[in-house]
């Protein structure tokens, strides 16, 4: 879910691109770049934090 959607703002093509990037980062890193222990923390991370990207090499 794109940050705009989490915050209740209008979404558009840039939201789709953000979601695609987050989706592609998940298999490449082995987990979601916004993985958190609880849903509210995950939504906060999406809206306000930089993604945690890992390298599975």
C-alpha distance matrix in Angstrom:
0.0 3.8 6.6 8.3 6.4 6.7 10.2 11.0 12.0 12.6 10.3 12.2 12.9 11.9 8.2 8.9 10.9 8.5 6.2 9.8 11.0 8.8 9.7 13.2 13.5 13.2 16.4 18.2 17.9 18.3 15.3 11.8 12.2 10.5 12.7 14.3 16.8 15.1 11.9 12.8 13.5 10.2 8.4 11.4 11.1 7.7 9.4 12.9 13.7 14.3 13.0 15.8 16.9 19.7 22.3 23.5 26.8
3.8 0.0 3.8 5.4 5.4 6.4 8.9 10.0 9.9 10.5 8.1 9.9 10.7 8.9 5.4 7.5 8.9 6.2 5.7 9.5 10.1 8.8 10.8 13.7 13.8 14.4 17.8 18.8 18.6 19.7 16.9 13.3 12.7 11.3 14.3 15.9 18.8 17.4 14.3 14.4 14.6 11.7 9.4 11.3 10.8 7.1 7.7 11.1 12.2 12.6 12.1 15.4 16.5 19.8 22.3 24.1 27.2
6.6 3.8 0.0 3.8 5.4 5.0 6.2 8.5 8.5 10.2 9.1 11.5 12.8 10.4 7.7 10.7 11.6 8.5 9.1 12.8 12.6 11.1 13.8 16.4 15.8 16.6 20.2 20.9 20.1 21.4 18.5 14.7 13.4 11.4 14.6 15.5 18.5 16.9 14.0 13.1 13.1 10.9 8.2 8.9 9.0 5.6 4.5 7.8 9.8 11.1 11.6 15.2 16.9 20.4 23.4 25.5 28.6
8.3 5.4 3.8 0.0 3.8 5.5 5.3 6.1 4.9 6.4 6.0 9.0 11.3 9.5 7.0 10.4 12.0 9.9 10.7 14.2 14.7 13.8 16.1 18.8 18.8 19.7 23.1 23.9 23.5 24.8 21.9 18.1 17.0 15.2 18.3 19.0 21.7 19.8 16.6 15.5 16.1 14.2 11.0 11.8 12.5 9.3 7.4 10.6 13.1 14.4 15.2 18.9 20.4 24.0 26.7 28.9 31.9
6.4 5.4 5.4 3.8 0.0 3.8 5.4 4.9 5.7 7.0 6.4 9.7 12.2 11.3 8.0 10.5 13.0 11.1 10.5 14.2 15.3 14.0 15.6 18.8 19.0 19.3 22.6 24.0 23.6 24.4 21.3 17.6 17.2 15.1 17.6 18.3 20.5 18.2 14.7 14.0 15.4 13.3 10.0 11.8 13.0 9.8 8.8 12.4 14.9 16.3 16.5 19.8 21.4 24.7 27.4 29.2 32.4
6.7 6.4 5.0 5.5 3.8 0.0 3.8 5.5 7.7 10.2 10.0 13.3 15.5 14.1 10.8 13.3 15.2 12.6 11.9 15.7 16.3 14.2 16.0 19.3 18.9 18.8 22.3 23.7 22.8 23.4 20.0 16.3 15.8 13.0 15.3 15.3 17.4 15.0 11.6 10.4 11.8 10.2 6.6 8.3 10.1 7.6 6.4 10.0 12.6 14.7 15.0 18.1 20.3 23.5 26.6 28.3 31.6
10.2 8.9 6.2 5.3 5.4 3.8 0.0 3.8 5.6 9.0 10.2 13.7 16.4 14.8 12.0 15.2 16.9 14.4 14.6 18.3 18.6 17.0 19.2 22.2 21.7 22.0 25.6 26.7 25.7 26.5 23.2 19.4 18.4 15.7 18.2 17.9 20.0 17.4 14.3 12.3 13.6 12.8 9.1 9.4 11.6 9.6 6.9 9.8 13.1 15.6 16.8 20.1 22.4 25.8 29.0 31.0 34.3
11.0 10.0 8.5 6.1 4.9 5.5 3.8 0.0 3.8 6.8 8.7 12.4 15.6 14.9 12.1 15.0 17.4 15.6 15.4 19.1 20.1 18.7 20.4 23.6 23.6 23.8 27.2 28.6 28.0 28.7 25.4 21.7 21.1 18.5 20.8 20.7 22.6 19.8 16.3 14.7 16.6 15.6 11.8 12.8 15.1 12.7 10.4 13.5 16.8 19.0 19.8 23.2 25.2 28.6 31.6 33.5 36.7
12.0 9.9 8.5 4.9 5.7 7.7 5.6 3.8 0.0 3.8 6.4 9.9 13.2 12.4 10.4 13.6 15.8 14.4 15.0 18.4 19.3 18.6 20.6 23.4 23.6 24.3 27.7 28.7 28.3 29.5 26.5 22.7 21.8 19.6 22.5 22.7 25.0 22.6 19.2 17.6 19.0 17.7 14.1 14.7 16.3 13.6 11.1 13.9 17.1 18.8 20.0 23.6 25.3 28.9 31.6 33.7 36.8
12.6 10.5 10.2 6.4 7.0 10.2 9.0 6.8 3.8 0.0 3.8 6.9 10.5 10.6 9.1 11.9 14.3 13.8 14.5 17.4 18.8 18.7 20.4 23.0 23.7 24.7 27.8 28.8 28.9 30.1 27.4 23.7 23.0 21.3 24.2 25.0 27.4 25.1 21.6 20.5 21.8 20.0 16.6 17.7 18.8 15.7 13.7 16.7 19.5 20.6 21.4 25.1 26.3 29.8 32.3 34.3 37.2
10.3 8.1 9.1 6.0 6.4 10.0 10.2 8.7 6.4 3.8 0.0 3.8 7.2 7.5 5.7 8.1 10.8 10.7 11.1 13.8 15.5 15.7 17.0 19.6 20.6 21.7 24.6 25.6 26.0 27.3 24.8 21.2 20.6 19.4 22.4 23.7 26.3 24.3 20.8 20.3 21.4 19.0 16.0 17.5 18.0 14.4 13.3 16.4 18.6 19.2 19.5 23.1 23.9 27.3 29.5 31.4 34.2
12.2 9.9 11.5 9.0 9.7 13.3 13.7 12.4 9.9 6.9 3.8 0.0 3.8 5.5 5.4 6.7 9.0 10.2 11.0 12.8 14.7 15.7 16.8 18.8 20.3 21.8 24.3 25.1 26.0 27.5 25.4 22.1 21.5 20.9 24.0 25.8 28.6 26.9 23.5 23.3 24.1 21.4 18.7 20.3 20.2 16.5 15.9 18.8 20.5 20.4 20.4 24.0 24.2 27.5 29.3 31.2 33.7
12.9 10.7 12.8 11.3 12.2 15.5 16.4 15.6 13.2 10.5 7.2 3.8 0.0 3.8 5.3 5.0 6.3 8.7 9.8 10.6 12.5 14.3 15.2 16.5 18.4 20.2 22.3 22.8 24.2 25.9 24.3 21.2 20.7 20.8 23.9 26.1 29.2 27.9 24.7 24.9 25.3 22.2 20.1 21.6 20.9 17.2 17.1 19.8 20.8 20.1 19.7 23.1 22.8 25.8 27.2 29.1 31.3
11.9 8.9 10.4 9.5 11.3 14.1 14.8 14.9 12.4 10.6 7.5 5.5 3.8 0.0 3.8 5.3 5.0 6.2 8.6 9.8 10.6 12.4 14.1 15.3 16.5 18.6 21.1 21.2 22.1 24.2 22.5 19.3 18.1 18.3 21.7 23.8 27.1 26.1 23.2 23.1 23.0 20.1 18.1 19.1 18.1 14.6 14.4 16.6 17.5 16.6 16.6 20.0 19.9 23.2 24.8 27.0 29.2
8.2 5.4 7.7 7.0 8.0 10.8 12.0 12.1 10.4 9.1 5.7 5.4 5.3 3.8 0.0 3.8 5.4 5.0 6.2 8.6 9.9 10.6 12.2 14.2 15.3 16.8 19.5 20.2 20.9 22.4 20.3 16.9 16.2 15.8 19.0 21.0 24.0 22.7 19.7 19.8 19.9 17.0 14.8 16.3 15.6 11.9 12.0 14.8 15.9 15.5 15.2 18.6 18.9 22.2 24.1 26.1 28.7
8.9 7.5 10.7 10.4 10.5 13.3 15.2 15.0 13.6 11.9 8.1 6.7 5.0 5.3 3.8 0.0 3.8 5.4 5.1 6.2 8.7 9.9 10.4 12.2 14.2 15.6 17.7 18.6 19.9 21.3 19.5 16.5 16.4 16.6 19.4 21.9 24.8 23.8 20.7 21.5 21.7 18.4 16.7 18.7 17.7 14.0 14.8 17.7 18.3 17.5 16.4 19.5 19.1 22.0 23.5 25.0 27.5
10.9 8.9 11.6 12.0 13.0 15.2 16.9 17.4 15.8 14.3 10.8 9.0 6.3 5.0 5.4 3.8 0.0 3.8 5.4 5.0 6.2 8.7 9.7 10.5 12.2 14.5 16.5 16.6 18.1 20.0 18.7 15.9 15.3 16.2 19.2 22.0 25.3 24.7 22.1 22.8 22.3 19.0 17.8 19.3 17.7 14.1 15.2 17.5 17.5 15.9 14.8 17.7 16.9 19.8 21.0 22.8 25.0
8.5 6.2 8.5 9.9 11.1 12.6 14.4 15.6 14.4 13.8 10.7 10.2 8.7 6.2 5.0 5.4 3.8 0.0 3.8 5.4 5.1 6.3 8.6 10.0 10.6 12.6 15.4 15.5 16.2 18.1 16.4 13.2 12.1 12.7 16.0 18.5 21.9 21.4 18.9 19.4 18.8 15.5 14.4 15.7 13.9 10.4 11.7 13.8 13.7 12.3 11.3 14.5 14.2 17.4 19.2 21.2 23.7
6.2 5.7 9.1 10.7 10.5 11.9 14.6 15.4 15.0 14.5 11.1 11.0 9.8 8.6 6.2 5.1 5.4 3.8 0.0 3.8 5.4 5.1 6.0 8.6 9.8 10.8 13.5 14.5 15.3 16.5 14.6 11.5 11.5 11.8 14.5 17.2 20.3 19.6 17.0 18.1 17.8 14.2 13.3 15.5 13.9 10.4 12.4 15.1 14.9 13.9 12.1 14.9 14.6 17.4 19.2 20.6 23.4
9.8 9.5 12.8 14.2 14.2 15.7 18.3 19.1 18.4 17.4 13.8 12.8 10.6 9.8 8.6 6.2 5.0 5.4 3.8 0.0 3.8 5.5 5.0 6.1 8.5 10.1 11.8 12.6 14.2 15.6 14.5 12.2 12.4 13.7 16.1 19.3 22.4 22.2 19.9 21.3 20.8 17.1 16.7 18.8 16.8 13.6 15.8 18.1 17.5 15.8 13.5 15.8 14.6 16.9 17.9 19.1 21.6
11.0 10.1 12.6 14.7 15.3 16.3 18.6 20.1 19.3 18.8 15.5 14.7 12.5 10.6 9.9 8.7 6.2 5.1 5.4 3.8 0.0 3.8 5.4 5.1 6.0 8.7 10.8 10.6 11.8 14.0 13.1 10.8 10.1 12.0 14.7 18.0 21.4 21.7 19.8 21.0 19.8 16.3 16.4 17.9 15.2 12.4 14.8 16.5 15.2 12.9 10.6 12.7 11.2 13.7 14.9 16.6 19.0
8.8 8.8 11.1 13.8 14.0 14.2 17.0 18.7 18.6 18.7 15.7 15.7 14.3 12.4 10.6 9.9 8.7 6.3 5.1 5.5 3.8 0.0 3.8 5.5 5.1 6.4 9.5 10.1 10.4 11.9 10.2 7.3 7.0 8.5 11.1 14.3 17.7 18.0 16.2 17.6 16.4 12.8 13.2 14.9 12.3 9.8 12.8 14.5 13.1 11.4 8.5 10.5 9.8 12.4 14.2 15.7 18.7
9.7 10.8 13.8 16.1 15.6 16.0 19.2 20.4 20.6 20.4 17.0 16.8 15.2 14.1 12.2 10.4 9.7 8.6 6.0 5.0 5.4 3.8 0.0 3.8 5.5 5.4 7.5 9.2 10.4 11.1 9.8 7.8 9.1 10.7 12.2 15.7 18.6 18.9 17.0 19.1 18.3 14.5 15.2 17.5 15.1 12.6 15.8 17.9 16.6 15.0 11.9 13.2 12.0 13.7 14.9 15.6 18.5
13.2 13.7 16.4 18.8 18.8 19.3 22.2 23.6 23.4 23.0 19.6 18.8 16.5 15.3 14.2 12.2 10.5 10.0 8.6 6.1 5.1 5.5 3.8 0.0 3.8 5.4 6.1 6.5 8.7 10.2 10.2 9.2 9.9 12.6 14.2 17.8 20.8 21.7 20.2 22.3 21.0 17.3 18.2 20.2 17.4 15.2 18.3 19.8 18.0 15.7 12.5 13.3 11.0 12.2 12.6 13.3 15.7
13.5 13.8 15.8 18.8 19.0 18.9 21.7 23.6 23.6 23.7 20.6 20.3 18.4 16.5 15.3 14.2 12.2 10.6 9.8 8.5 6.0 5.1 5.5 3.8 0.0 3.8 5.8 5.2 5.8 8.1 7.8 6.9 6.7 10.0 11.6 15.3 18.5 19.7 18.8 20.6 18.8 15.4 16.8 18.2 15.0 13.5 16.7 17.7 15.4 12.9 9.4 9.6 7.3 8.6 9.6 10.9 13.7
13.2 14.4 16.6 19.7 19.3 18.8 22.0 23.8 24.3 24.7 21.7 21.8 20.2 18.6 16.8 15.6 14.5 12.6 10.8 10.1 8.7 6.4 5.4 5.4 3.8 0.0 3.8 5.5 5.4 5.7 4.8 4.5 6.4 9.1 9.6 13.3 16.1 17.4 16.7 19.1 17.5 14.0 15.9 17.8 14.9 13.6 17.3 18.5 16.3 14.4 10.7 10.4 8.8 9.3 10.6 10.7 14.1
16.4 17.8 20.2 23.1 22.6 22.3 25.6 27.2 27.7 27.8 24.6 24.3 22.3 21.1 19.5 17.7 16.5 15.4 13.5 11.8 10.8 9.5 7.5 6.1 5.8 3.8 0.0 3.8 5.5 5.0 6.4 7.9 9.9 12.8 12.7 16.4 18.8 20.4 19.9 22.5 21.0 17.6 19.6 21.6 18.7 17.5 21.1 22.3 19.9 17.8 14.1 13.3 10.9 10.3 10.3 9.3 12.3
18.2 18.8 20.9 23.9 24.0 23.7 26.7 28.6 28.7 28.8 25.6 25.1 22.8 21.2 20.2 18.6 16.6 15.5 14.5 12.6 10.6 10.1 9.2 6.5 5.2 5.5 3.8 0.0 3.8 5.7 7.9 9.4 10.0 13.5 14.0 17.7 20.4 22.3 22.0 24.2 22.2 19.0 21.0 22.5 19.1 18.1 21.6 22.3 19.5 16.9 13.3 12.1 9.0 8.0 7.1 6.8 9.4
17.9 18.6 20.1 23.5 23.6 22.8 25.7 28.0 28.3 28.9 26.0 26.0 24.2 22.1 20.9 19.9 18.1 16.2 15.3 14.2 11.8 10.4 10.4 8.7 5.8 5.4 5.5 3.8 0.0 3.8 5.6 7.4 7.7 11.2 11.2 14.8 17.5 19.7 19.9 22.0 19.6 16.7 19.2 20.3 16.8 16.5 20.0 20.3 17.3 14.8 11.2 9.2 6.5 4.9 5.4 5.6 9.1
18.3 19.7 21.4 24.8 24.4 23.4 26.5 28.7 29.5 30.1 27.3 27.5 25.9 24.2 22.4 21.3 20.0 18.1 16.5 15.6 14.0 11.9 11.1 10.2 8.1 5.7 5.0 5.7 3.8 0.0 3.8 7.2 9.0 11.8 10.7 14.0 16.1 18.5 18.9 21.5 19.4 16.5 19.3 20.8 17.7 17.6 21.3 21.9 19.1 17.2 13.4 11.4 9.5 7.8 8.3 6.8 10.5
15.3 16.9 18.5 21.9 21.3 20.0 23.2 25.4 26.5 27.4 24.8 25.4 24.3 22.5 20.3 19.5 18.7 16.4 14.6 14.5 13.1 10.2 9.8 10.2 7.8 4.8 6.4 7.9 5.6 3.8 0.0 3.8 6.4 8.4 7.0 10.5 12.7 14.8 15.1 17.7 15.7 12.8 15.7 17.3 14.4 14.3 18.1 18.9 16.3 15.0 11.2 9.7 9.0 8.5 10.4 10.0 13.8
11.8 13.3 14.7 18.1 17.6 16.3 19.4 21.7 22.7 23.7 21.2 22.1 21.2 19.3 16.9 16.5 15.9 13.2 11.5 12.2 10.8 7.3 7.8 9.2 6.9 4.5 7.9 9.4 7.4 7.2 3.8 0.0 3.8 5.2 5.1 8.8 11.7 13.1 12.7 14.9 13.1 9.8 12.3 14.0 11.2 10.7 14.4 15.6 13.3 12.3 8.7 8.3 8.4 9.6 12.1 12.7 16.4
12.2 12.7 13.4 17.0 17.2 15.8 18.4 21.1 21.8 23.0 20.6 21.5 20.7 18.1 16.2 16.4 15.3 12.1 11.5 12.4 10.1 7.0 9.1 9.9 6.7 6.4 9.9 10.0 7.7 9.0 6.4 3.8 0.0 3.8 5.7 9.1 12.6 14.0 13.7 15.1 12.6 9.7 11.9 12.7 9.2 9.0 12.6 13.0 10.3 8.7 5.0 4.8 5.6 7.9 11.1 12.7 16.2
10.5 11.3 11.4 15.2 15.1 13.0 15.7 18.5 19.6 21.3 19.4 20.9 20.8 18.3 15.8 16.6 16.2 12.7 11.8 13.7 12.0 8.5 10.7 12.6 10.0 9.1 12.8 13.5 11.2 11.8 8.4 5.2 3.8 0.0 3.8 6.2 9.9 10.7 10.2 11.3 8.9 5.9 8.3 9.2 6.0 6.4 10.0 10.6 8.5 8.5 5.8 6.6 8.9 11.3 14.7 16.2 19.7
12.7 14.3 14.6 18.3 17.6 15.3 18.2 20.8 22.5 24.2 22.4 24.0 23.9 21.7 19.0 19.4 19.2 16.0 14.5 16.1 14.7 11.1 12.2 14.2 11.6 9.6 12.7 14.0 11.2 10.7 7.0 5.1 5.7 3.8 0.0 3.8 7.0 8.6 9.1 11.1 8.7 6.3 9.7 10.9 8.5 9.5 13.0 13.6 11.6 11.8 9.1 8.4 10.5 11.7 15.0 15.8 19.5
14.3 15.9 15.5 19.0 18.3 15.3 17.9 20.7 22.7 25.0 23.7 25.8 26.1 23.8 21.0 21.9 22.0 18.5 17.2 19.3 18.0 14.3 15.7 17.8 15.3 13.3 16.4 17.7 14.8 14.0 10.5 8.8 9.1 6.2 3.8 0.0 3.8 5.7 7.2 8.7 5.9 5.1 8.9 9.5 8.0 10.2 13.0 13.3 11.7 12.9 11.1 10.6 13.3 14.6 18.1 18.9 22.5
16.8 18.8 18.5 21.7 20.5 17.4 20.0 22.6 25.0 27.4 26.3 28.6 29.2 27.1 24.0 24.8 25.3 21.9 20.3 22.4 21.4 17.7 18.6 20.8 18.5 16.1 18.8 20.4 17.5 16.1 12.7 11.7 12.6 9.9 7.0 3.8 0.0 3.8 7.0 8.9 7.1 7.5 11.0 11.8 11.2 13.5 16.0 16.3 15.1 16.6 15.0 14.1 16.8 17.6 20.8 21.1 24.8
15.1 17.4 16.9 19.8 18.2 15.0 17.4 19.8 22.6 25.1 24.3 26.9 27.9 26.1 22.7 23.8 24.7 21.4 19.6 22.2 21.7 18.0 18.9 21.7 19.7 17.4 20.4 22.3 19.7 18.5 14.8 13.1 14.0 10.7 8.6 5.7 3.8 0.0 3.8 5.7 5.4 6.3 8.9 10.1 10.7 12.6 14.6 15.5 15.1 17.2 16.0 16.0 18.8 20.2 23.5 23.9 27.7
11.9 14.3 14.0 16.6 14.7 11.6 14.3 16.3 19.2 21.6 20.8 23.5 24.7 23.2 19.7 20.7 22.1 18.9 17.0 19.9 19.8 16.2 17.0 20.2 18.8 16.7 19.9 22.0 19.9 18.9 15.1 12.7 13.7 10.2 9.1 7.2 7.0 3.8 0.0 3.8 5.4 5.0 6.2 8.6 9.7 10.5 12.4 14.1 14.4 16.6 15.4 16.3 18.9 20.7 24.0 24.7 28.4
12.8 14.4 13.1 15.5 14.0 10.4 12.3 14.7 17.6 20.5 20.3 23.3 24.9 23.1 19.8 21.5 22.8 19.4 18.1 21.3 21.0 17.6 19.1 22.3 20.6 19.1 22.5 24.2 22.0 21.5 17.7 14.9 15.1 11.3 11.1 8.7 8.9 5.7 3.8 0.0 3.8 5.4 5.1 6.2 8.6 9.9 10.6 12.0 13.0 15.9 15.6 16.9 19.9 22.2 25.7 26.8 30.4
13.5 14.6 13.1 16.1 15.4 11.8 13.6 16.6 19.0 21.8 21.4 24.1 25.3 23.0 19.9 21.7 22.3 18.8 17.8 20.8 19.8 16.4 18.3 21.0 18.8 17.5 21.0 22.2 19.6 19.4 15.7 13.1 12.6 8.9 8.7 5.9 7.1 5.4 5.4 3.8 0.0 3.8 5.5 5.0 6.1 8.7 9.9 10.3 10.4 13.1 12.9 13.7 17.0 19.2 22.8 24.1 27.7
10.2 11.7 10.9 14.2 13.3 10.2 12.8 15.6 17.7 20.0 19.0 21.4 22.2 20.1 17.0 18.4 19.0 15.5 14.2 17.1 16.3 12.8 14.5 17.3 15.4 14.0 17.6 19.0 16.7 16.5 12.8 9.8 9.7 5.9 6.3 5.1 7.5 6.3 5.0 5.4 3.8 0.0 3.8 5.4 5.0 6.2 8.7 10.0 9.7 11.7 10.6 11.8 14.6 16.9 20.4 21.6 25.3
8.4 9.4 8.2 11.0 10.0 6.6 9.1 11.8 14.1 16.6 16.0 18.7 20.1 18.1 14.8 16.7 17.8 14.4 13.3 16.7 16.4 13.2 15.2 18.2 16.8 15.9 19.6 21.0 19.2 19.3 15.7 12.3 11.9 8.3 9.7 8.9 11.0 8.9 6.2 5.1 5.5 3.8 0.0 3.8 5.4 5.1 6.2 8.6 9.7 12.2 11.9 14.0 16.7 19.5 22.9 24.4 27.9
11.4 11.3 8.9 11.8 11.8 8.3 9.4 12.8 14.7 17.7 17.5 20.3 21.6 19.1 16.3 18.7 19.3 15.7 15.5 18.8 17.9 14.9 17.5 20.2 18.2 17.8 21.6 22.5 20.3 20.8 17.3 14.0 12.7 9.2 10.9 9.5 11.8 10.1 8.6 6.2 5.0 5.4 3.8 0.0 3.8 5.4 5.2 5.9 7.3 10.6 11.4 13.5 16.7 19.6 23.2 25.1 28.5
11.1 10.8 9.0 12.5 13.0 10.1 11.6 15.1 16.3 18.8 18.0 20.2 20.9 18.1 15.6 17.7 17.7 13.9 13.9 16.8 15.2 12.3 15.1 17.4 15.0 14.9 18.7 19.1 16.8 17.7 14.4 11.2 9.2 6.0 8.5 8.0 11.2 10.7 9.7 8.6 6.1 5.0 5.4 3.8 0.0 3.8 5.5 5.4 4.7 7.3 7.6 9.7 12.9 15.9 19.5 21.6 24.9
7.7 7.1 5.6 9.3 9.8 7.6 9.6 12.7 13.6 15.7 14.4 16.5 17.2 14.6 11.9 14.0 14.1 10.4 10.4 13.6 12.4 9.8 12.6 15.2 13.5 13.6 17.5 18.1 16.5 17.6 14.3 10.7 9.0 6.4 9.5 10.2 13.5 12.6 10.5 9.9 8.7 6.2 5.1 5.4 3.8 0.0 3.8 5.9 6.2 7.7 7.6 10.6 13.1 16.3 19.7 21.7 25.0
9.4 7.7 4.5 7.4 8.8 6.4 6.9 10.4 11.1 13.7 13.3 15.9 17.1 14.4 12.0 14.8 15.2 11.7 12.4 15.8 14.8 12.8 15.8 18.3 16.7 17.3 21.1 21.6 20.0 21.3 18.1 14.4 12.6 10.0 13.0 13.0 16.0 14.6 12.4 10.6 9.9 8.7 6.2 5.2 5.5 3.8 0.0 3.8 6.4 8.9 10.2 13.4 16.0 19.5 22.8 25.1 28.3
12.9 11.1 7.8 10.6 12.4 10.0 9.8 13.5 13.9 16.7 16.4 18.8 19.8 16.6 14.8 17.7 17.5 13.8 15.1 18.1 16.5 14.5 17.9 19.8 17.7 18.5 22.3 22.3 20.3 21.9 18.9 15.6 13.0 10.6 13.6 13.3 16.3 15.5 14.1 12.0 10.3 10.0 8.6 5.9 5.4 5.9 3.8 0.0 3.8 7.0 9.5 12.4 15.4 18.9 22.3 25.0 27.9
13.7 12.2 9.8 13.1 14.9 12.6 13.1 16.8 17.1 19.5 18.6 20.5 20.8 17.5 15.9 18.3 17.5 13.7 14.9 17.5 15.2 13.1 16.6 18.0 15.4 16.3 19.9 19.5 17.3 19.1 16.3 13.3 10.3 8.5 11.6 11.7 15.1 15.1 14.4 13.0 10.4 9.7 9.7 7.3 4.7 6.2 6.4 3.8 0.0 3.8 6.4 8.8 12.0 15.4 18.9 21.6 24.5
14.3 12.6 11.1 14.4 16.3 14.7 15.6 19.0 18.8 20.6 19.2 20.4 20.1 16.6 15.5 17.5 15.9 12.3 13.9 15.8 12.9 11.4 15.0 15.7 12.9 14.4 17.8 16.9 14.8 17.2 15.0 12.3 8.7 8.5 11.8 12.9 16.6 17.2 16.6 15.9 13.1 11.7 12.2 10.6 7.3 7.7 8.9 7.0 3.8 0.0 3.8 6.5 9.0 12.6 15.8 18.9 21.5
13.0 12.1 11.6 15.2 16.5 15.0 16.8 19.8 20.0 21.4 19.5 20.4 19.7 16.6 15.2 16.4 14.8 11.3 12.1 13.5 10.6 8.5 11.9 12.5 9.4 10.7 14.1 13.3 11.2 13.4 11.2 8.7 5.0 5.8 9.1 11.1 15.0 16.0 15.4 15.6 12.9 10.6 11.9 11.4 7.6 7.6 10.2 9.5 6.4 3.8 0.0 3.8 5.9 9.5 12.9 15.6 18.4
15.8 15.4 15.2 18.9 19.8 18.1 20.1 23.2 23.6 25.1 23.1 24.0 23.1 20.0 18.6 19.5 17.7 14.5 14.9 15.8 12.7 10.5 13.2 13.3 9.6 10.4 13.3 12.1 9.2 11.4 9.7 8.3 4.8 6.6 8.4 10.6 14.1 16.0 16.3 16.9 13.7 11.8 14.0 13.5 9.7 10.6 13.4 12.4 8.8 6.5 3.8 0.0 3.8 6.6 10.2 12.9 15.8
16.9 16.5 16.9 20.4 21.4 20.3 22.4 25.2 25.3 26.3 23.9 24.2 22.8 19.9 18.9 19.1 16.9 14.2 14.6 14.6 11.2 9.8 12.0 11.0 7.3 8.8 10.9 9.0 6.5 9.5 9.0 8.4 5.6 8.9 10.5 13.3 16.8 18.8 18.9 19.9 17.0 14.6 16.7 16.7 12.9 13.1 16.0 15.4 12.0 9.0 5.9 3.8 0.0 3.8 6.9 9.9 12.5
19.7 19.8 20.4 24.0 24.7 23.5 25.8 28.6 28.9 29.8 27.3 27.5 25.8 23.2 22.2 22.0 19.8 17.4 17.4 16.9 13.7 12.4 13.7 12.2 8.6 9.3 10.3 8.0 4.9 7.8 8.5 9.6 7.9 11.3 11.7 14.6 17.6 20.2 20.7 22.2 19.2 16.9 19.5 19.6 15.9 16.3 19.5 18.9 15.4 12.6 9.5 6.6 3.8 0.0 3.8 6.5 9.2
22.3 22.3 23.4 26.7 27.4 26.6 29.0 31.6 31.6 32.3 29.5 29.3 27.2 24.8 24.1 23.5 21.0 19.2 19.2 17.9 14.9 14.2 14.9 12.6 9.6 10.6 10.3 7.1 5.4 8.3 10.4 12.1 11.1 14.7 15.0 18.1 20.8 23.5 24.0 25.7 22.8 20.4 22.9 23.2 19.5 19.7 22.8 22.3 18.9 15.8 12.9 10.2 6.9 3.8 0.0 3.8 5.6
23.5 24.1 25.5 28.9 29.2 28.3 31.0 33.5 33.7 34.3 31.4 31.2 29.1 27.0 26.1 25.0 22.8 21.2 20.6 19.1 16.6 15.7 15.6 13.3 10.9 10.7 9.3 6.8 5.6 6.8 10.0 12.7 12.7 16.2 15.8 18.9 21.1 23.9 24.7 26.8 24.1 21.6 24.4 25.1 21.6 21.7 25.1 25.0 21.6 18.9 15.6 12.9 9.9 6.5 3.8 0.0 3.8
26.8 27.2 28.6 31.9 32.4 31.6 34.3 36.7 36.8 37.2 34.2 33.7 31.3 29.2 28.7 27.5 25.0 23.7 23.4 21.6 19.0 18.7 18.5 15.7 13.7 14.1 12.3 9.4 9.1 10.5 13.8 16.4 16.2 19.7 19.5 22.5 24.8 27.7 28.4 30.4 27.7 25.3 27.9 28.5 24.9 25.0 28.3 27.9 24.5 21.5 18.4 15.8 12.5 9.2 5.6 3.8 0.0
